[in-house]
Amino acid sequence: MQQRAAIWILGAFWTSLFFEVEAITGLIPINLHLCKLSGQAQLRAHSLPHNHILYVLLESKPSYDHTSHPLSLDSLTHCQRENIKGTIVNMDNRFNEVFPSFNPLNIEFSSSSHLIDVFPSYFSFHSFIKHSDNNLEDHSNQLNNIAIMFLLNHLHTLIISDAGIKNNIATSITHIYIRDRPIIKTIHHMANITSTEAKLFAIRCSINQTINLLGISKIIIITDSIHAAKKIFDLVIYLFQIHSAVISKKLRKIFLANNDNSIAFWKCPS
């Protein structure tokens, strides 16, 4: 059926190779299209109320407040789970790949609480666009000077944050320094997330750890992802708001503690 449709669209000969015709017409292979439709149908359950009967039958999750149902998946033995095949099982497996991202009703995103409006002078971004080798050298010298200045003051903390993805596994790493001593090193491994979310998560962890250090007044974060850091102060609805809400709350606590407290994000060329 799909081969006939592809040939009709192109007006090609019946003897044309199907995969080549399919590629030229831009048609997704039928097996992948069916998987896509199946996945969409399974994810639709996320829009149901948490007291819906489907949630009762799914395996127990900490975020779902319900008592165990005798027919729920977590009531089955391992052998029964291996033998059973159906929509509920597929849906439960797909739920394990989905994490909450949007949080538009959080108080941190209300019109009277935006950090960009309440504390406009408490944060700054220092981007970098390479125009020449000299431009790169100047920016590197600036980073060196900033790092030396911060490491000489015990009230300042320097954070180096990065994240990357390999084989669908994201790795985020943060180093926190006070003076010339490394204080904290954190490494996280995550699956099924994007690079932007991993970088935002790394920033979230570093800020969360820094506010527990006493007497810190200025924070500088060196990262290769300024665009991820700017999402913390974004006013529109977007993915990863769950991380931005937490970071915003922590930064608000830092800014309210002292009028001299501040945070700066510096781009490190990768």
BAFI-3210 file (N, C-alpha, C; in Angstrom, 3 decimals, decimal comma, padded with zeros to 6 digits):
// residues 270
n [1|2|3|4|5|6|7|8|9|10|11|12|13|14|15|16|17|18|19|20|21|22|23|24|25|26|27|28|29|30|31|32|33|34|35|36|37|38|39|40|41|42|43|44|45|46|47|48|49|50|51|52|53|54|55|56|57|58|59|60|61|62|63|64|65|66|67|68|69|70|71|72|73|74|75|76|77|78|79|80|81|82|83|84|85|86|87|88|89|90|91|92|93|94|95|96|97|98|99|100|101|102|103|104|105|106|107|108|109|110|111|112|113|114|115|116|117|118|119|120|121|122|123|124|125|126|127|128|129|130|131|132|133|134|135|136|137|138|139|140|141|142|143|144|145|146|147|148|149|150|151|152|153|154|155|156|157|158|159|160|161|162|163|164|165|166|167|168|169|170|171|172|173|174|175|176|177|178|179|180|181|182|183|184|185|186|187|188|189|190|191|192|193|194|195|196|197|198|199|200|201|202|203|204|205|206|207|208|209|210|211|212|213|214|215|216|217|218|219|220|221|222|223|224|225|226|227|228|229|230|231|232|233|234|235|236|237|238|239|240|241|242|243|244|245|246|247|248|249|250|251|252|253|254|255|256|257|258|259|260|261|262|263|264|265|266|267|268|269|270]
n.u [000,823|001,874|004,003|002,734|001,494|003,732|004,950|002,904|002,839|005,323|005,225|006,715|008,382|007,013|008,930|010,788|013,073|011,814|012,603|014,188|012,354|010,583|012,185|012,661|010,109|009,625|008,193|007,447|008,600|006,225|006,147|007,504|005,815|003,521|004,524|004,914|002,261|001,262|002,801|001,941|-000,719|-000,383|000,827|-001,202|-002,559|-001,409|-002,770|-005,005|-007,024|-005,482|-006,905|-008,044|-009,123|-007,171|-004,728|-004,810|-004,447|-001,897|001,619|002,680|003,516|005,514|004,471|001,817|-001,108|-002,602|-004,292|-003,136|-004,338|-005,983|-005,719|-003,675|-000,541|001,710|000,916|001,175|003,011|006,476|006,617|004,010|003,997|005,819|004,451|002,124|000,715|-000,119|-002,033|-001,932|000,487|002,351|001,837|002,606|005,352|006,057|005,499|007,641|009,566|008,973|009,132|008,104|007,963|006,866|005,739|003,882|002,207|003,555|004,507|006,807|006,746|004,819|003,415|004,250|006,520|008,731|012,149|013,651|012,370|012,144|014,749|016,671|019,330|020,932|021,995|023,942|024,968|027,562|028,307|029,839|031,042|032,741|034,843|037,389|040,737|042,066|039,955|039,009|041,200|041,237|038,835|039,388|041,451|040,022|038,359|040,312|041,289|038,978|038,547|040,857|040,493|038,133|038,932|040,575|039,098|037,317|034,614|033,536|032,473|033,399|032,069|032,239|030,602|029,189|027,761|026,904|025,902|026,038|025,520|022,795|022,854|023,013|025,479|026,239|028,359|029,796|032,016|032,905|034,474|036,153|038,157|041,281|040,635|039,108|035,800|033,382|032,528|030,446|028,761|026,385|024,365|022,071|019,189|017,370|016,947|017,307|020,142|020,063|018,394|019,993|022,182|020,905|020,049|022,509|023,341|021,340|021,901|024,436|023,936|022,159|023,812|025,639|024,300|024,185|026,590|028,182|028,175|028,645|028,747|028,972|028,547|029,964|029,352|030,751|030,129|029,393|027,029|025,248|022,730|021,073|021,244|019,995|017,368|016,439|015,493|013,520|010,364|008,299|006,213|007,829|009,813|011,333|010,701|010,376|012,890|013,820|012,083|012,872|015,539|015,097|013,796|015,847|017,766|016,348|016,315|019,022|019,430|017,721|018,908|021,067|021,797|024,073|024,651|025,127|025,008|026,803|026,960|029,193|030,334|031,999|034,070|033,620]
n.v [-001,200|001,301|001,474|001,719|004,199|005,887|005,597|006,582|009,272|010,231|009,572|007,524|004,627|001,289|-000,539|000,731|001,056|000,459|001,561|003,728|005,326|005,828|007,308|009,624|010,688|011,317|009,815|008,297|005,145|002,498|000,808|002,279|004,456|003,298|002,612|005,171|006,158|004,357|004,997|007,643|007,180|005,802|007,733|009,522|008,966|010,433|012,790|012,260|012,410|011,902|010,196|008,423|005,240|003,925|004,768|003,460|000,844|000,831|000,416|001,156|004,498|006,975|009,549|009,336|009,232|006,685|003,749|000,374|-001,636|-004,765|-005,782|-004,387|-003,698|-003,954|-005,828|-008,217|-011,262|-011,871|-013,738|-013,629|-010,998|-011,243|-012,856|-011,503|-009,345|-006,274|-003,193|-001,779|-002,601|-001,716|000,995|001,553|001,060|003,096|005,305|005,357|006,619|009,227|012,437|015,045|018,322|020,844|023,623|025,834|027,161|027,634|029,624|031,067|031,904|033,774|037,003|038,983|038,049|037,549|037,017|038,544|040,939|041,698|041,502|042,826|043,715|041,914|039,750|038,555|038,031|036,747|036,372|034,759|035,114|033,763|035,531|035,745|034,396|036,043|037,207|035,002|034,523|036,854|036,586|034,269|035,174|036,995|035,222|033,877|035,954|036,646|034,236|034,108|036,400|035,747|033,497|034,492|035,588|034,788|035,043|034,645|032,340|029,929|028,254|025,546|024,214|021,601|019,518|016,608|014,320|010,895|007,972|008,037|008,527|010,940|012,966|014,966|017,354|019,115|021,464|023,016|025,776|027,443|030,113|028,807|026,187|023,105|022,496|021,026|018,317|017,124|014,543|013,439|010,942|010,487|009,284|009,416|012,226|015,609|017,486|020,185|020,089|018,528|020,242|022,369|021,088|020,530|023,124|023,718|021,881|022,780|025,409|024,834|023,464|025,438|027,441|026,372|026,820|028,813|032,374|033,117|035,501|036,234|034,610|032,865|031,295|029,180|028,053|026,137|026,605|029,065|029,679|027,815|028,622|031,107|030,431|030,229|032,696|033,128|034,216|032,932|030,021|026,946|024,006|022,136|023,718|022,884|022,622|025,240|026,594|025,692|026,604|029,351|029,863|029,306|031,231|033,551|033,406|033,797|036,418|037,937|037,724|039,468|042,683|042,957|040,558|038,458|036,906|035,579|034,536|032,984|032,404|029,599|028,779|025,894]
n.w [000,000|000,911|-000,827|-003,304|-002,944|-002,697|-005,203|-006,813|-005,983|-006,871|-009,504|-010,512|-012,007|-011,812|-011,242|-009,703|-006,955|-003,752|-001,225|-001,946|-003,336|-001,262|000,456|-001,052|-001,326|001,267|003,078|006,153|007,285|007,441|009,667|011,607|011,739|012,827|015,338|016,315|016,451|018,319|020,562|021,009|021,694|024,077|025,689|026,014|028,288|030,267|030,423|031,833|034,856|038,112|039,687|038,035|036,729|035,235|036,302|038,707|037,970|036,984|037,733|041,049|041,774|043,383|043,134|042,741|044,429|045,596|046,695|046,624|044,020|043,625|041,072|039,967|038,280|039,915|041,671|040,497|039,975|039,080|037,026|035,999|035,040|032,986|031,206|030,560|028,127|026,838|026,543|028,987|030,174|028,265|028,418|031,038|030,876|029,110|030,654|032,380|030,925|030,833|032,171|034,411|033,038|032,385|034,284|034,635|036,453|038,736|041,547|041,175|038,585|038,410|037,578|039,339|040,489|038,935|038,493|036,759|036,777|039,482|040,534|038,697|038,495|039,743|038,495|035,703|032,275|030,271|027,254|024,370|021,160|018,582|016,543|015,644|016,139|017,893|019,235|020,645|022,289|023,862|025,262|026,694|028,326|029,860|031,277|032,756|034,386|035,806|037,174|038,802|040,371|041,752|043,154|045,063|047,032|049,894|050,115|047,697|045,198|042,792|040,071|037,923|035,305|033,357|030,778|028,884|026,239|025,514|023,758|024,442|027,132|029,531|031,014|033,687|035,202|037,904|039,357|042,330|043,671|046,333|047,189|046,490|046,613|045,805|046,607|046,289|044,207|041,773|040,079|037,784|036,237|033,665|031,874|028,766|028,398|027,190|025,906|026,694|028,966|030,637|031,047|032,318|034,586|035,764|036,444|038,256|040,353|041,161|042,115|044,163|045,935|046,522|047,983|050,451|051,554|053,897|054,123|051,462|048,912|046,256|043,158|040,487|037,491|035,228|032,101|029,132|028,009|027,738|026,784|028,018|030,676|030,509|030,309|032,859|033,545|031,771|030,547|029,287|028,603|028,634|027,975|030,658|032,826|035,401|036,489|036,270|037,980|040,514|040,581|040,373|042,804|044,625|043,902|044,495|047,250|047,764|046,755|048,358|050,807|050,963|049,719|048,231|047,129|044,270|040,976|038,243|034,872|032,801|029,542|028,408|025,846|023,907]
ca.u [000,000|002,737|004,800|001,868|001,300|004,984|005,130|001,885|003,241|006,460|005,020|007,862|008,085|006,679|010,137|011,688|013,359|010,839|013,210|014,630|011,143|010,053|013,053|012,473|008,784|009,602|007,234|008,022|008,277|004,935|006,345|007,845|004,611|002,648|005,121|004,655|000,861|001,100|003,379|001,064|-001,906|-000,004|001,130|-002,428|-003,015|-000,866|-003,740|-006,128|-006,902|-004,720|-007,803|-008,621|-008,935|-005,924|-003,632|-004,912|-003,941|-000,475|002,505|002,647|004,522|005,454|003,740|000,394|-001,645|-003,705|-004,035|-002,848|-005,504|-005,612|-005,421|-002,628|000,635|002,662|000,396|001,474|004,325|007,387|006,214|002,785|004,358|006,512|003,501|001,056|001,026|-001,300|-001,900|-001,571|001,912|003,081|001,643|003,430|006,741|006,242|005,488|008,976|010,417|008,427|009,335|007,420|008,818|006,163|005,236|003,553|001,436|004,412|004,497|008,012|006,475|003,743|003,834|004,847|007,645|009,800|013,471|014,136|011,714|012,371|016,192|017,287|020,765|021,610|022,551|024,486|025,415|028,720|028,363|031,038|030,884|034,082|035,043|038,776|041,544|042,349|038,740|039,002|042,262|040,796|037,801|040,068|042,161|039,003|037,968|041,427|041,320|037,803|038,770|041,864|039,883|037,173|039,599|041,304|038,132|036,605|033,173|033,144|032,589|033,532|031,441|032,452|029,489|029,101|026,972|026,926|025,159|026,676|024,742|021,519|023,083|023,518|026,368|026,455|029,433|030,019|033,101|032,694|035,722|036,238|039,585|041,942|040,355|037,856|034,934|032,412|032,492|029,217|028,549|025,094|024,091|020,621|018,784|016,153|016,772|018,034|021,368|019,696|017,891|021,134|022,968|020,114|020,076|023,829|023,312|020,448|022,611|025,539|023,374|021,572|024,906|026,342|023,570|024,406|027,877|027,942|028,910|028,916|028,031|028,999|028,688|030,213|029,195|031,363|029,445|029,412|025,632|024,599|021,308|020,359|021,176|019,036|016,011|016,029|014,829|012,579|009,009|007,302|006,090|008,801|010,238|012,290|010,315|010,469|014,229|013,919|011,345|013,711|016,683|014,581|013,523|017,130|018,381|015,593|016,795|020,352|019,321|017,052|019,763|021,935|021,699|025,330|024,775|024,892|025,449|027,195|027,147|030,213|030,414|033,302|034,049|033,849]
ca.v [000,000|002,479|001,515|002,252|005,623|006,586|005,600|007,488|010,637|010,617|009,212|006,689|003,317|000,270|-001,307|001,549|000,519|001,033|002,365|004,986|006,113|006,219|008,364|010,842|011,251|011,743|009,024|007,537|003,714|002,206|000,223|003,374|005,272|002,584|002,781|006,548|006,248|003,589|005,796|008,777|006,682|005,452|008,950|010,291|008,693|011,468|013,880|011,810|012,722|010,899|009,234|007,603|003,809|003,483|004,997|002,437|-000,419|000,949|000,141|002,253|005,545|007,834|010,790|009,051|008,894|005,745|002,467|-000,691|-002,368|-006,192|-006,079|-003,499|-004,402|-004,273|-006,965|-009,427|-011,873|-011,642|-014,641|-013,081|-009,796|-011,675|-013,489|-010,596|-008,374|-005,463|-001,740|-001,289|-002,846|-000,790|002,340|001,657|001,170|004,409|006,288|005,414|007,428|010,581|013,164|016,348|019,411|022,117|024,007|027,239|027,764|027,845|031,020|031,725|032,425|034,764|038,295|039,829|037,354|037,274|037,482|039,548|042,206|042,038|041,620|042,955|044,031|040,934|038,682|039,016|037,008|037,156|035,431|034,817|034,729|033,760|036,190|035,501|033,773|037,085|037,335|033,847|034,723|037,908|036,029|033,328|035,983|037,514|034,125|033,642|037,048|036,506|033,080|034,479|037,368|035,067|032,522|035,206|036,099|033,663|035,276|034,356|030,937|029,699|026,988|025,110|023,288|021,113|018,297|016,092|013,077|009,859|006,726|008,337|008,719|012,290|013,087|016,346|017,450|020,461|021,667|024,229|026,200|028,636|030,414|027,928|024,820|022,488|022,174|019,983|017,800|016,340|013,905|012,762|010,252|010,454|008,727|009,926|013,667|016,361|018,141|021,419|019,733|018,069|021,418|023,124|020,303|020,730|024,449|023,606|021,193|023,607|026,501|024,239|023,148|026,661|028,220|025,749|027,282|030,029|033,595|033,342|036,690|036,310|033,319|032,910|029,978|029,065|026,974|026,262|026,674|030,272|029,663|027,049|029,465|032,189|029,913|030,432|033,990|033,221|034,497|032,185|028,604|026,182|022,768|022,177|024,717|022,311|022,963|026,701|027,025|025,406|027,522|030,684|029,937|029,352|032,530|034,550|033,322|034,411|037,855|038,570|037,669|040,645|043,461|042,857|039,223|038,453|035,728|035,888|033,368|033,242|031,405|028,980|028,178|024,447]
ca.w [000,000|000,985|-002,051|-004,363|-002,688|-002,993|-006,662|-007,376|-005,684|-007,714|-010,897|-010,869|-012,586|-010,823|-010,921|-008,883|-005,627|-002,835|-000,173|-002,537|-003,601|000,041|000,981|-001,845|-001,019|002,662|003,850|007,242|007,148|008,058|011,002|012,525|011,900|013,765|016,672|016,722|016,840|019,544|021,641|021,277|022,392|025,447|026,438|026,255|029,657|031,160|030,531|032,655|036,293|038,833|040,314|036,967|036,941|034,608|037,245|039,739|037,436|036,704|038,855|042,010|041,658|044,569|042,903|042,582|045,741|045,519|047,341|045,665|043,515|043,468|039,673|039,477|037,767|040,977|042,433|039,735|040,166|037,958|035,933|035,400|034,279|031,767|030,292|030,159|027,077|026,602|026,539|030,311|030,366|027,389|028,952|032,238|030,425|028,514|031,744|032,974|030,069|030,819|033,410|034,349|032,565|032,456|035,601|034,396|037,541|039,899|041,991|040,668|037,252|038,457|037,028|040,374|041,118|037,983|038,915|035,815|037,136|040,888|040,776|037,364|038,555|040,586|037,661|034,421|031,333|029,482|026,143|023,534|019,754|018,020|015,263|015,251|017,183|018,885|020,041|021,541|023,275|024,781|026,142|027,590|029,321|030,779|032,166|033,684|035,364|036,670|038,041|039,796|041,280|042,608|044,009|046,107|048,006|050,499|050,006|046,328|044,806|041,356|039,678|036,543|035,048|031,978|030,591|027,517|026,030|024,710|023,773|025,089|028,563|029,801|032,163|034,118|036,186|038,435|040,310|043,111|044,305|047,182|047,163|045,520|047,035|045,333|047,747|045,939|042,834|041,626|038,775|037,658|034,977|033,426|030,580|028,120|028,517|026,174|026,357|027,403|030,291|031,432|031,431|033,284|035,819|036,368|037,068|039,425|041,434|041,658|042,908|045,366|046,860|046,902|048,997|051,758|052,043|054,674|053,840|050,040|048,439|044,790|042,488|039,059|036,876|033,907|031,387|027,672|027,576|028,245|026,411|029,034|031,875|030,290|030,473|034,248|033,639|030,657|031,027|028,529|028,944|027,876|028,612|031,764|033,818|036,740|036,966|036,375|039,174|041,684|040,544|040,655|044,240|045,321|043,632|045,241|048,629|047,786|046,518|049,494|051,990|051,011|048,481|047,492|046,536|042,821|040,240|036,860|034,016|031,777|028,492|028,183|024,496|023,920]
c.u [000,865|003,597|003,984|001,674|002,555|005,216|004,134|002,277|004,343|006,208|006,151|007,398|007,806|007,906|011,129|011,865|012,499|011,476|013,696|013,438|010,560|010,867|012,817|011,137|008,687|008,596|007,956|007,664|007,061|005,095|006,701|006,639|003,650|003,182|004,855|003,215|000,605|001,632|002,511|-000,176|-001,593|000,233|-000,114|-002,938|-002,488|-001,850|-004,943|-005,940|-006,194|-005,609|-008,498|-008,264|-007,632|-004,730|-003,630|-004,300|-002,451|000,330|002,558|003,807|004,410|004,584|002,237|-000,152|-002,845|-003,305|-003,870|-004,121|-005,108|-005,271|-004,316|-001,396|001,608|002,162|000,710|002,848|005,193|006,998|004,964|003,089|005,050|005,527|002,447|001,545|-000,237|-000,998|-001,425|-000,075|002,742|003,003|002,532|004,905|007,019|006,252|006,868|009,930|009,998|008,605|008,633|008,383|008,155|005,655|004,799|002,832|002,266|004,472|005,717|007,779|005,306|004,290|004,537|006,105|008,815|011,120|013,974|013,520|012,069|013,859|016,951|018,801|021,567|022,250|023,027|024,937|026,557|028,926|029,665|030,690|032,244|034,098|036,444|039,504|041,882|041,163|038,645|040,035|041,866|039,771|038,431|040,821|041,191|038,576|039,060|041,464|040,158|038,013|039,765|041,272|038,940|037,850|040,414|040,391|037,311|035,095|032,636|033,306|032,586|032,974|031,736|031,459|029,462|028,256|027,038|026,190|025,954|025,898|023,458|021,635|023,708|024,364|026,564|027,500|029,599|031,182|032,852|033,980|035,467|037,719|040,239|041,686|039,058|037,027|034,033|032,588|031,297|029,095|027,200|025,007|022,584|020,347|017,527|015,903|017,617|019,274|021,055|019,209|019,029|021,975|022,228|020,095|021,410|023,903|022,458|021,183|023,701|025,029|022,806|022,649|025,593|025,623|023,709|025,761|027,683|028,790|029,211|028,080|027,977|029,284|028,992|030,145|029,783|030,774|029,564|028,005|024,934|023,100|020,488|020,202|020,140|017,597|015,503|015,190|013,828|011,154|007,941|007,270|007,023|009,114|011,221|011,937|010,445|011,840|014,347|013,209|012,177|014,886|016,241|014,335|014,819|017,803|017,666|016,057|018,159|020,246|018,683|017,938|020,622|021,857|022,962|025,520|024,439|025,389|025,747|027,433|028,125|030,264|031,843|033,286|034,401|034,582]
c.v [001,261|002,612|002,100|003,758|006,418|006,683|006,545|008,950|011,101|010,397|008,345|005,379|002,318|-000,527|-000,511|000,921|001,238|001,971|003,711|005,903|006,648|007,372|009,677|011,499|011,732|010,998|008,246|006,066|003,353|001,624|001,296|004,276|004,623|002,686|004,182|006,712|005,512|004,378|006,981|008,342|006,355|006,699|009,784|010,084|009,723|012,624|013,500|012,241|011,587|009,904|008,353|006,137|003,304|003,668|003,942|001,125|-000,378|000,639|001,367|003,203|006,452|009,062|010,575|008,530|007,980|004,463|001,403|-001,442|-003,827|-006,577|-005,186|-004,307|-004,783|-005,384|-008,289|-009,965|-011,592|-012,502|-014,116|-011,845|-010,165|-012,218|-012,521|-009,632|-007,573|-003,994|-001,209|-001,449|-001,886|000,639|002,562|001,801|002,551|005,507|006,438|006,274|008,891|011,223|014,515|017,450|020,757|022,372|025,475|027,920|027,956|029,326|031,783|032,361|033,407|036,129|039,179|039,229|037,094|037,846|038,621|040,920|042,646|042,285|041,797|043,183|043,004|039,806|039,261|037,816|037,572|036,110|035,597|034,323|034,852|034,428|035,938|034,833|034,779|037,275|036,213|034,017|035,781|037,374|035,051|034,078|036,579|036,446|033,835|034,703|036,958|035,365|033,411|035,429|036,675|034,120|033,174|035,697|034,937|033,850|034,973|032,857|030,822|028,316|026,720|023,990|022,877|019,850|017,888|014,767|012,147|008,570|006,873|008,443|010,094|012,272|014,564|016,353|018,898|020,436|022,999|024,544|027,414|028,879|029,504|026,455|024,303|022,021|020,977|019,590|016,863|015,811|013,195|012,104|010,113|009,899|009,417|011,407|014,351|017,010|019,408|021,123|019,282|019,248|022,255|022,404|020,469|022,082|024,421|022,971|022,069|024,758|025,976|023,924|024,403|027,416|027,615|026,133|028,642|031,192|033,878|034,522|036,781|034,933|033,569|031,484|030,028|027,839|027,189|026,410|027,875|030,250|028,860|027,874|030,569|031,723|030,075|031,698|034,200|033,357|033,674|030,737|027,799|024,895|023,053|023,240|024,179|022,596|024,470|027,213|026,817|026,378|028,928|030,872|030,059|030,713|033,645|034,590|033,998|035,931|038,594|038,612|038,912|041,366|043,378|041,493|039,279|037,141|036,139|034,574|033,737|032,067|030,911|028,321|026,699|024,024]
c.w [000,000|-000,270|-003,200|-004,193|-003,050|-004,491|-007,326|-007,148|-006,631|-009,201|-011,417|-011,484|-011,475|-010,399|-010,060|-007,502|-004,593|-001,816|-000,697|-002,806|-002,290|000,635|000,253|-001,524|000,422|003,511|004,943|007,049|007,979|009,458|012,036|012,768|012,891|015,192|017,212|017,206|018,157|020,740|022,014|022,051|023,842|026,293|026,731|027,675|030,639|031,348|031,393|034,105|037,021|039,575|039,275|037,195|036,327|035,536|038,350|039,263|037,138|037,952|039,759|041,782|042,884|044,392|042,780|043,915|045,571|046,241|046,271|045,302|043,320|042,039|039,108|039,087|038,874|041,891|041,740|040,098|038,938|036,759|035,231|034,555|032,974|030,737|029,769|029,089|026,805|026,723|027,883|030,561|029,528|027,911|030,180|031,869|029,847|029,579|032,374|032,164|030,073|032,184|033,299|033,949|032,744|033,874|035,556|035,549|038,801|040,249|041,484|039,300|037,236|038,074|038,053|040,990|040,178|038,472|038,038|036,095|038,550|041,178|039,456|037,385|039,348|039,765|036,336|033,586|030,498|028,395|025,363|022,146|019,086|016,651|014,719|016,396|018,281|019,826|021,062|022,648|024,303|025,771|027,139|028,676|030,342|031,778|033,189|034,774|036,347|037,665|039,148|040,830|042,261|043,588|045,123|047,225|048,567|050,487|048,613|046,058|043,294|041,042|038,212|036,271|033,586|031,958|029,130|027,452|025,127|024,873|024,588|026,614|028,773|031,069|032,471|035,223|036,620|039,425|041,012|043,872|045,195|047,449|046,133|045,844|046,405|046,518|047,443|044,474|042,728|040,208|038,804|036,283|034,835|032,035|030,081|028,401|027,455|026,783|027,154|028,817|031,190|031,917|032,474|034,630|036,539|037,072|038,328|040,602|042,029|042,528|044,223|046,397|047,371|048,007|050,390|052,348|052,710|054,163|052,393|049,556|046,916|044,216|041,014|038,529|035,471|033,224|029,894|027,111|028,226|027,937|027,414|030,301|031,715|030,444|031,903|034,370|032,503|031,183|030,330|029,011|028,052|028,644|029,746|032,804|035,241|037,340|037,195|037,617|040,432|041,735|040,905|042,154|045,035|045,121|044,384|046,705|048,765|047,671|047,707|050,739|052,122|049,671|047,635|046,834|045,048|042,224|038,803|036,117|032,902|030,805|028,366|026,816|024,576|022,655]
res [m|q|q|r|a|a|i|w|i|l|g|a|f|w|t|s|l|f|f|e|v|e|a|i|t|g|l|i|p|i|n|l|h|l|c|k|l|s|g|q|a|q|l|r|a|h|s|l|p|h|n|h|i|l|y|v|l|l|e|s|k|p|s|y|d|h|t|s|h|p|l|s|l|d|s|l|t|h|c|q|r|e|n|i|k|g|t|i|v|n|m|d|n|r|f|n|e|v|f|p|s|f|n|p|l|n|i|e|f|s|s|s|s|h|l|i|d|v|f|p|s|y|f|s|f|h|s|f|i|k|h|s|d|n|n|l|e|d|h|s|n|q|l|n|n|i|a|i|m|f|l|l|n|h|l|h|t|l|i|i|s|d|a|g|i|k|n|n|i|a|t|s|i|t|h|i|y|i|r|d|r|p|i|i|k|t|i|h|h|m|a|n|i|t|s|t|e|a|k|l|f|a|i|r|c|s|i|n|q|t|i|n|l|l|g|i|s|k|i|i|i|i|t|d|s|i|h|a|a|k|k|i|f|d|l|v|i|y|l|f|q|i|h|s|a|v|i|s|k|k|l|r|k|i|f|l|a|n|n|d|n|s|i|a|f|w|k|c|p|s]
***
